[in-house]
Amino acid sequence: MAVAGVTVRADGRILVVQRRDNGRWEAPGGVLEQDETFEQGVQREIVEETGVTVAVEVLSGVYKNMTIGVVAIDYRCRYVCGEATPTPESQRVEWLTADEVRQRMKPAYAVRVLDALTAEPCSRAHDGTTVMPR
């Protein structure tokens, strides 16, 4: 089980990372540890990957990578404090607009960020690149 957080600043920009292991742009997140709640996992992963502290607000979506069988639970988060900075897990950390998210991310990862900007939670399946039809 994986978790991720889509953190939106007051100016509407979204916190994203470029991963060191594969160079892919994504919302910060990772594997949920056995002894933590979903929300604790999201907060931990965001701090580890960006140096930013967040408040978890609402569930924004559930996503399954059909190729590798991983389910990710995503939450919309609010920036609290901290300077966005690269870490051992993230080679770049930036605050992007929704249009920049569409340009930099593979569709399967961009949709997770963009879904978090809507009012209703979503559920989707993908193959690691492309979102599958419902």
Phi and psi restraints in degrees (value plus and minus 20) as a CYANA .aco file:
   2 ALA   PHI    -139.8   -99.8
   2 ALA   PSI     137.5   177.5
   3 VAL   PHI    -152.1  -112.1
   3 VAL   PSI     134.7   174.7
   4 ALA   PHI    -168.8  -128.8
   4 ALA   PSI     136.1   176.1
   5 GLY   PHI    -145.4  -105.4
   5 GLY   PSI     111.5   151.5
   6 VAL   PHI    -123.4   -83.4
   6 VAL   PSI      80.8   120.8
   7 THR   PHI    -114.3   -74.3
   7 THR   PSI     105.9   145.9
   8 VAL   PHI    -135.8   -95.8
   8 VAL   PSI     104.5   144.5
   9 ARG   PHI     -99.3   -59.3
   9 ARG   PSI     148.5   188.5
  10 ALA   PHI     -78.5   -38.5
  10 ALA   PSI     -49.6    -9.6
  11 ASP   PHI    -105.1   -65.1
  11 ASP   PSI     -15.0    25.0
  12 GLY   PHI      68.9   108.9
  12 GLY   PSI     -25.9    14.1
  13 ARG   PHI     -95.5   -55.5
  13 ARG   PSI     131.0   171.0
  14 ILE   PHI    -136.6   -96.6
  14 ILE   PSI     113.5   153.5
  15 LEU   PHI     -98.9   -58.9
  15 LEU   PSI     102.6   142.6
  16 VAL   PHI    -156.2  -116.2
  16 VAL   PSI     141.2   181.2
  17 VAL   PHI    -146.2  -106.2
  17 VAL   PSI     132.0   172.0
  18 GLN   PHI    -125.4   -85.4
  18 GLN   PSI      95.5   135.5
  19 ARG   PHI     -86.8   -46.8
  19 ARG   PSI     123.9   163.9
  20 ARG   PHI     -93.7   -53.7
  20 ARG   PSI     -53.8   -13.8
  21 ASP   PHI     -93.3   -53.3
  21 ASP   PSI     -51.0   -11.0
  22 ASN   PHI    -155.3  -115.3
  22 ASN   PSI     -20.8    19.2
  23 GLY   PHI      54.4    94.4
  23 GLY   PSI     -15.3    24.7
  24 ARG   PHI    -102.4   -62.4
  24 ARG   PSI     121.5   161.5
  25 TRP   PHI    -104.9   -64.9
  25 TRP   PSI     112.7   152.7
  26 GLU   PHI    -173.5  -133.5
  26 GLU   PSI     147.0   187.0
  27 ALA   PHI     -91.6   -51.6
  27 ALA   PSI     124.3   164.3
  28 PRO   PHI     -83.5   -43.5
  28 PRO   PSI     120.6   160.6
  29 GLY   PHI     155.4   195.4
  29 GLY   PSI    -199.6  -159.6
  30 GLY   PHI     155.9   195.9
  30 GLY   PSI    -184.6  -144.6
  31 VAL   PHI     -93.2   -53.2
  31 VAL   PSI     113.5   153.5
  32 LEU   PHI     -94.0   -54.0
  32 LEU   PSI     111.9   151.9
  33 GLU   PHI    -102.7   -62.7
  33 GLU   PSI     133.0   173.0
  34 GLN   PHI     -79.7   -39.7
  34 GLN   PSI     -54.4   -14.4
  35 ASP   PHI    -117.5   -77.5
  35 ASP   PSI      -1.8    38.2
  36 GLU   PHI    -147.1  -107.1
  36 GLU   PSI     134.2   174.2
  37 THR   PHI     -97.1   -57.1
  37 THR   PSI     149.6   189.6
  38 PHE   PHI     -76.7   -36.7
  38 PHE   PSI     -67.8   -27.8
  39 GLU   PHI     -84.7   -44.7
  39 GLU   PSI     -60.9   -20.9
  40 GLN   PHI     -82.7   -42.7
  40 GLN   PSI     -60.0   -20.0
  41 GLY   PHI     -82.9   -42.9
  41 GLY   PSI     -62.2   -22.2
  42 VAL   PHI     -81.9   -41.9
  42 VAL   PSI     -68.0   -28.0
  43 GLN   PHI     -81.7   -41.7
  43 GLN   PSI     -63.7   -23.7
  44 ARG   PHI     -81.9   -41.9
  44 ARG   PSI     -68.1   -28.1
  45 GLU   PHI     -82.0   -42.0
  45 GLU   PSI     -60.6   -20.6
  46 ILE   PHI     -85.7   -45.7
  46 ILE   PSI     -63.8   -23.8
  47 VAL   PHI     -82.5   -42.5
  47 VAL   PSI     -65.9   -25.9
  48 GLU   PHI     -81.1   -41.1
  48 GLU   PSI     -57.2   -17.2
  49 GLU   PHI    -113.6   -73.6
  49 GLU   PSI     -37.6     2.4
  50 THR   PHI    -153.6  -113.6
  50 THR   PSI     -40.0     0.0
  51 GLY   PHI      61.5   101.5
  51 GLY   PSI     -15.9    24.1
  52 VAL   PHI    -120.0   -80.0
  52 VAL   PSI     117.1   157.1
  53 THR   PHI    -117.0   -77.0
  53 THR   PSI     115.7   155.7
  54 VAL   PHI    -149.1  -109.1
  54 VAL   PSI     143.8   183.8
  55 ALA   PHI    -129.2   -89.2
  55 ALA   PSI     106.6   146.6
  56 VAL   PHI     -97.2   -57.2
  56 VAL   PSI     107.7   147.7
  57 GLU   PHI    -122.8   -82.8
  57 GLU   PSI     -85.4   -45.4
  58 VAL   PHI    -163.1  -123.1
  58 VAL   PSI     133.3   173.3
  59 LEU   PHI     -85.8   -45.8
  59 LEU   PSI     108.2   148.2
  60 SER   PHI    -130.4   -90.4
  60 SER   PSI     -40.5    -0.5
  61 GLY   PHI     157.2   197.2
  61 GLY   PSI     142.9   182.9
  62 VAL   PHI    -147.2  -107.2
  62 VAL   PSI     110.8   150.8
  63 TYR   PHI    -154.1  -114.1
  63 TYR   PSI     116.5   156.5
  64 LYS   PHI    -139.8   -99.8
  64 LYS   PSI     106.2   146.2
  65 ASN   PHI    -105.2   -65.2
  65 ASN   PSI      85.4   125.4
  66 MET   PHI     -87.9   -47.9
  66 MET   PSI     -44.1    -4.1
  67 THR   PHI     -91.8   -51.8
  67 THR   PSI     -61.8   -21.8
  68 ILE   PHI    -133.4   -93.4
  68 ILE   PSI     -22.8    17.2
  69 GLY   PHI      56.2    96.2
  69 GLY   PSI      -0.7    39.3
  70 VAL   PHI    -110.9   -70.9
  70 VAL   PSI     113.3   153.3
  71 VAL   PHI    -125.4   -85.4
  71 VAL   PSI     111.1   151.1
  72 ALA   PHI    -138.0   -98.0
  72 ALA   PSI     114.9   154.9
  73 ILE   PHI    -129.0   -89.0
  73 ILE   PSI     102.0   142.0
  74 ASP   PHI    -129.6   -89.6
  74 ASP   PSI     125.4   165.4
  75 TYR   PHI    -147.5  -107.5
  75 TYR   PSI     125.7   165.7
  76 ARG   PHI    -104.2   -64.2
  76 ARG   PSI     115.8   155.8
  77 CYS   PHI    -147.7  -107.7
  77 CYS   PSI     140.5   180.5
  78 ARG   PHI    -135.2   -95.2
  78 ARG   PSI     114.5   154.5
  79 TYR   PHI     -81.9   -41.9
  79 TYR   PSI     114.5   154.5
  80 VAL   PHI    -131.6   -91.6
  80 VAL   PSI     -75.4   -35.4
  81 CYS   PHI    -186.8  -146.8
  81 CYS   PSI     151.0   191.0
  82 GLY   PHI      88.1   128.1
  82 GLY   PSI     134.9   174.9
  83 GLU   PHI    -119.4   -79.4
  83 GLU   PSI     104.1   144.1
  84 ALA   PHI     -86.3   -46.3
  84 ALA   PSI     100.7   140.7
  85 THR   PHI    -166.4  -126.4
  85 THR   PSI     128.9   168.9
  86 PRO   PHI     -80.1   -40.1
  86 PRO   PSI     132.9   172.9
  87 THR   PHI    -155.7  -115.7
  87 THR   PSI     158.6   198.6
  88 PRO   PHI     -78.8   -38.8
  88 PRO   PSI     -42.5    -2.5
  89 GLU   PHI    -115.2   -75.2
  89 GLU   PSI     -42.2    -2.2
  90 SER   PHI    -145.8  -105.8
  90 SER   PSI      99.7   139.7
  91 GLN   PHI     -98.1   -58.1
  91 GLN   PSI     -46.0    -6.0
  92 ARG   PHI    -161.7  -121.7
  92 ARG   PSI     125.1   165.1
  93 VAL   PHI    -153.2  -113.2
  93 VAL   PSI     104.5   144.5
  94 GLU   PHI    -160.7  -120.7
  94 GLU   PSI     138.6   178.6
  95 TRP   PHI    -122.2   -82.2
  95 TRP   PSI      89.6   129.6
  96 LEU   PHI    -128.4   -88.4
  96 LEU   PSI     139.0   179.0
  97 THR   PHI    -101.8   -61.8
  97 THR   PSI     147.6   187.6
  98 ALA   PHI     -80.6   -40.6
  98 ALA   PSI     -59.0   -19.0
  99 ASP   PHI     -83.7   -43.7
  99 ASP   PSI     -60.1   -20.1
 100 GLU   PHI     -86.5   -46.5
 100 GLU   PSI     -55.7   -15.7
 101 VAL   PHI     -79.3   -39.3
 101 VAL   PSI     -67.1   -27.1
 102 ARG   PHI     -79.1   -39.1
 102 ARG   PSI     -57.1   -17.1
 103 GLN   PHI     -95.0   -55.0
 103 GLN   PSI     -58.2   -18.2
 104 ARG   PHI    -111.7   -71.7
 104 ARG   PSI     -47.6    -7.6
 105 MET   PHI    -119.2   -79.2
 105 MET   PSI     128.7   168.7
 106 LYS   PHI     -82.3   -42.3
 106 LYS   PSI     127.9   167.9
 107 PRO   PHI     -72.1   -32.1
 107 PRO   PSI     -58.5   -18.5
 108 ALA   PHI     -84.2   -44.2
 108 ALA   PSI     -45.6    -5.6
 109 TYR   PHI    -118.2   -78.2
 109 TYR   PSI     -53.8   -13.8
 110 ALA   PHI     -82.4   -42.4
 110 ALA   PSI     -60.0   -20.0
 111 VAL   PHI     -82.6   -42.6
 111 VAL   PSI     -52.9   -12.9
 112 ARG   PHI     -84.7   -44.7
 112 ARG   PSI     -60.1   -20.1
 113 VAL   PHI     -89.8   -49.8
 113 VAL   PSI     -67.3   -27.3
 114 LEU   PHI     -86.7   -46.7
 114 LEU   PSI     -55.8   -15.8
 115 ASP   PHI     -79.5   -39.5
 115 ASP   PSI     -54.8   -14.8
 116 ALA   PHI     -87.2   -47.2
 116 ALA   PSI     -35.6     4.4
 117 LEU   PHI    -107.6   -67.6
 117 LEU   PSI     -24.0    16.0
 118 THR   PHI    -117.6   -77.6
 118 THR   PSI     150.5   190.5
 119 ALA   PHI    -101.3   -61.3
 119 ALA   PSI     -46.8    -6.8
 120 GLU   PHI    -129.0   -89.0
 120 GLU   PSI     120.5   160.5
 121 PRO   PHI     -83.6   -43.6
 121 PRO   PSI     129.6   169.6
 122 CYS   PHI    -141.0  -101.0
 122 CYS   PSI     138.5   178.5
 123 SER   PHI    -152.8  -112.8
 123 SER   PSI     113.5   153.5
 124 ARG   PHI    -167.1  -127.1
 124 ARG   PSI     137.7   177.7
 125 ALA   PHI    -139.2   -99.2
 125 ALA   PSI     131.2   171.2
 126 HIS   PHI    -170.7  -130.7
 126 HIS   PSI     151.4   191.4
 127 ASP   PHI    -127.8   -87.8
 127 ASP   PSI      -4.1    35.9
 128 GLY   PHI      80.4   120.4
 128 GLY   PSI     -39.8     0.2
 129 THR   PHI    -149.5  -109.5
 129 THR   PSI     -73.1   -33.1
 130 THR   PHI    -127.0   -87.0
 130 THR   PSI     118.2   158.2
 131 VAL   PHI     -96.3   -56.3
 131 VAL   PSI     112.4   152.4
 132 MET   PHI    -103.1   -63.1
 132 MET   PSI     128.8   168.8
 133 PRO   PHI     -82.7   -42.7
 133 PRO   PSI     130.6   170.6
